[in-house]
Amino acid sequence: MTVHVDVDAYLKRIGFTEVPKVDLVTLTNLQRAHLTSVPFENLDVVAGIAVRTDLEWSLDKVVERQRGGWCFELNGAFSALLEALGFDVKLLGAAVLLDGPNQQIDHLALEVTLDQPYLVDVGFGESFIVPLELNRSGAQDGGSGTYEFIGSSQGLTLTMHDTSGLPVARYRFKRVNRTLSDFTPASERLQSDRGLHWSAKPFATRLIEGGPDRITLLKDRLKTVVDGRETETAVDEADWADVLRSEFSMAVII
C-alpha cells in the first residue's frame, strides 16, 4: 500500500477514541464503529456519478468528504486503515447470492489474520457486525444474528440462519488475496446496469451506537430497528436531504 492514510483523521471520522492495538477487541470495536459512523449507501451511483475502487477515491470520500459508499469503497478504505494500524489484511472477492445462484465477483470482503483468520465486512448492509472465525465449523454469533460458513468446491459460503434455524446463503468467496484494481470491472458493471437496485433505488443504512439496532433510509421511508422492533416513517423525496443530514451526517442532494 503506497497511499498515505491519515490514521488520526480516520479514527476521528468513525468516533474511535481508544488506543488501537492489533488484537481482536480492537478489530471488533473498529468494525462496529465503522458500521455506526460510515453509512452503506449508493447515492453517487443513483445520481450517475462514477465511483472508483482506488484508495485515493475511497479514503477521500469516507474520511475527508464524510460520506459512505458501497463495498468497494468502504471495505477498500477500511482495509487501508487496518493495514496502517498493523493488521494483516487480505482482499477477498465474493459472489453475492441474495438473489440466487451467481458466479460473478460482485463484492469485496476482508480477511484479517490475528491468532486465526477472521472475516470482516463493513460494506454489506444488514449483515454481521463482529469478526467471524473463518476456520470455525458450525454456527457462530455475528452480533446481529447467527452465521455459519459452508464449504464447497466453489468456495466458502457465508450463510445467516433464518428464524427456523436454516442457513440462508449471503455470499460465496475463495480465500485468495486480490488487489483493489481487480474489483474495477465489477464496480463498473454494477454502475452501468441502470436496471439494478444499486442504480435505481437510493438507500443509506448504518448501525445505531454499535448495533445491532439500525437505521435505514429508503426512497420513501425511514426504517428504524431498536430492540428487535421495527418502525417506519414516511419520507417525501423533498425531505431526503434533511434526513441524510440529521440521521446520517451527510450533506448530499439526490
C-alpha positions in Angstrom: 0.0 0.0 0.0 1.5 3.3 -1.1 -1.3 5.7 -0.4 -0.9 7.7 2.8 -3.6 7.0 5.4 -4.3 9.8 8.0 -4.9 7.4 10.8 -5.9 10.1 13.3 -8.4 11.6 10.9 -9.9 8.3 10.0 -10.3 7.2 13.7 -11.9 10.6 14.4 -14.2 10.0 11.5 -15.5 6.8 13.0 -15.5 8.1 16.6 -12.9 5.7 17.7 -11.2 7.1 20.9 -9.4 4.0 22.2 -5.7 3.4 21.8 -5.7 0.9 18.9 -4.0 -2.4 19.3 -3.5 -5.3 16.9 -5.9 -7.6 18.7 -9.5 -9.0 18.3 -11.0 -6.5 20.8 -9.7 -3.5 18.7 -10.7 -5.1 15.4 -14.3 -5.8 16.8 -14.6 -2.2 18.1 -13.3 -0.7 14.9 -15.7 -2.7 12.8 -18.7 -1.7 14.9 -17.5 2.0 15.0 -17.2 2.0 11.2 -20.6 0.5 10.7 -22.1 3.1 13.0 -20.4 6.2 11.6 -19.9 5.4 7.9 -23.2 4.5 6.1 -23.5 1.8 3.5 -25.1 3.9 0.7 -25.4 4.1 -3.1 -26.2 7.8 -3.6 -23.5 8.6 -6.1 -24.4 5.5 -8.2 -28.0 6.5 -8.3 -27.1 10.1 -9.3 -24.9 8.7 -12.1 -21.7 9.9 -10.5 -18.9 7.5 -11.4 -17.2 5.9 -8.4 -13.9 4.2 -8.3 -12.2 1.4 -6.4 -8.8 3.0 -5.7 -7.8 4.2 -2.3 -7.3 7.8 -3.3 -11.0 7.9 -4.1 -12.3 5.9 -1.2 -10.2 7.5 1.5 -11.1 11.0 0.3 -14.8 10.1 0.2 -15.0 8.4 3.6 -12.6 10.5 5.6 -12.4 13.9 4.0 -15.9 14.2 2.5 -17.6 12.5 5.4 -19.6 10.1 3.1 -20.4 6.5 3.0 -20.4 4.2 0.0 -20.7 0.6 -1.2 -18.4 -2.4 -0.6 -15.6 -1.5 -2.9 -15.2 1.9 -1.3 -16.0 1.0 2.4 -14.0 -2.2 2.6 -11.3 -0.7 0.5 -10.8 2.2 2.8 -11.2 0.1 5.9 -8.5 -2.3 4.7 -6.2 0.6 4.4 -6.9 1.8 7.9 -6.4 -1.7 9.3 -3.1 -2.1 7.5 -1.9 1.3 8.7 -2.6 0.1 12.2 -0.6 -3.1 11.7 -3.3 -5.6 10.9 -2.7 -8.4 8.3 -5.4 -7.9 5.7 -6.4 -9.8 2.5 -9.0 -8.5 0.0 -11.5 -11.3 -0.9 -13.7 -11.4 -4.0 -17.2 -12.7 -3.4 -20.3 -13.6 -5.4 -23.4 -12.3 -3.8 -26.1 -14.9 -3.5 -29.1 -12.9 -2.2 -30.9 -13.2 -5.5 -30.0 -16.8 -6.2 -27.1 -18.5 -7.9 -24.3 -16.3 -9.1 -20.8 -16.9 -10.4 -19.6 -13.3 -10.8 -17.5 -11.5 -8.3 -19.5 -8.5 -7.2 -18.5 -7.9 -3.6 -15.3 -7.1 -1.7 -14.9 -8.5 1.8 -11.8 -8.7 4.1 -9.9 -11.5 5.8 -7.9 -10.3 8.8 -5.5 -12.6 10.5 -4.7 -12.4 14.2 -4.4 -15.6 16.2 -6.6 -17.1 13.4 -8.3 -15.7 10.3 -11.5 -13.7 10.6 -14.0 -12.4 8.0 -14.6 -8.7 8.4 -17.1 -6.6 6.4 -18.2 -3.0 6.7 -19.9 -2.8 3.2 -22.8 -5.3 3.0 -25.6 -3.5 4.7 -27.6 -5.6 7.1 -25.1 -8.3 8.0 -22.8 -9.5 10.7 -21.2 -6.7 12.8 -18.3 -8.5 14.5 -15.4 -10.5 13.0 -16.4 -14.1 12.2 -13.9 -17.0 12.7 -13.2 -18.3 9.2 -11.8 -21.7 10.3 -14.8 -22.4 12.6 -17.4 -25.0 11.7 -21.0 -24.7 12.8 -23.0 -21.7 13.9 -21.4 -18.6 15.4 -22.8 -15.3 16.7 -22.3 -12.4 14.3 -23.7 -9.7 16.7 -26.8 -9.3 14.5 -27.8 -12.9 14.1 -26.4 -16.4 13.7 -24.0 -17.1 10.9 -22.3 -20.2 9.5 -19.7 -20.9 6.8 -20.4 -23.8 4.5 -17.7 -25.1 2.2 -17.9 -26.5 -1.3 -15.7 -26.9 -4.4 -16.8 -23.4 -5.4 -15.6 -21.8 -2.2 -16.8 -20.8 1.2 -20.3 -19.6 1.6 -21.4 -17.2 4.3 -24.9 -18.0 5.5 -27.2 -16.4 8.0 -29.7 -18.6 9.9 -33.3 -17.7 9.3 -36.0 -17.7 12.1 -36.3 -21.5 11.7 -32.6 -22.0 12.1 -31.9 -22.9 8.5 -28.8 -21.3 6.9 -29.5 -18.9 4.0 -26.7 -18.0 1.6 -25.4 -14.5 1.6 -22.2 -14.6 -0.5 -19.6 -17.1 -1.6 -15.8 -16.5 -1.8 -12.4 -18.1 -2.1 -9.7 -17.1 0.3 -7.5 -15.6 -2.4 -5.8 -12.3 -1.9 -6.8 -9.7 -4.5 -5.9 -6.1 -5.4 -8.4 -3.2 -5.5 -7.9 -2.9 -9.2 -9.3 -6.5 -9.5 -12.7 -5.1 -8.5 -12.8 -2.3 -11.0 -14.7 -4.4 -13.7 -17.3 -5.4 -11.1 -17.7 -1.8 -10.0 -18.1 -0.5 -13.5 -20.5 -3.3 -14.4 -22.8 -2.7 -11.4 -22.8 1.1 -12.1 -23.6 0.7 -15.8 -26.6 -1.5 -15.4 -29.3 1.0 -14.6 -31.8 -1.7 -14.0 -30.2 -2.9 -10.8 -31.4 -1.8 -7.4 -27.9 -0.2 -6.9 -28.6 2.4 -9.6 -32.4 2.7 -9.4 -33.3 2.8 -5.7 -31.4 5.1 -3.3 -30.7 3.9 0.2 -28.5 4.6 3.2 -28.1 2.5 6.3 -25.9 2.4 9.4 -25.8 0.9 12.9 -27.1 2.8 15.9 -24.4 3.1 18.6 -22.6 -0.1 17.6 -25.7 -2.1 16.9 -27.4 -4.3 16.4 -30.0 -1.5 16.3 -30.1 0.0 12.8 -31.5 3.0 10.9 -32.2 2.8 7.1 -33.3 5.5 4.7 -35.2 4.1 1.7 -36.7 6.0 -1.2 -40.0 6.8 0.6 -39.5 5.9 4.2 -37.1 5.8 7.2 -36.9 2.4 8.9 -35.6 2.0 12.4 -35.0 -1.2 14.3 -34.5 -0.9 18.0 -34.5 -3.9 20.4 -35.8 -6.0 17.6 -38.9 -3.8 17.0 -39.2 -2.1 13.6 -40.8 1.2 13.0 -41.3 3.1 9.7 -41.8 6.8 9.0 -42.8 8.1 5.6 -40.3 10.4 4.0 -41.0 12.6 1.0 -38.4 12.9 -1.7 -38.1 16.6 -0.9 -37.1 15.8 2.6 -34.3 13.3 1.7 -31.5 15.9 2.1 -32.7 16.9 5.6 -32.9 13.2 6.7 -29.4 12.5 5.4 -28.1 15.4 7.2 -29.8 14.7 10.6 -29.6 10.9 10.7 -26.5 10.2 8.6 -24.5 13.4 9.0 -24.2 13.6 5.2 -24.8 16.7 3.0 -26.0 15.0 -0.2 -28.7 16.0 -2.6 -30.2 13.5 -5.0 
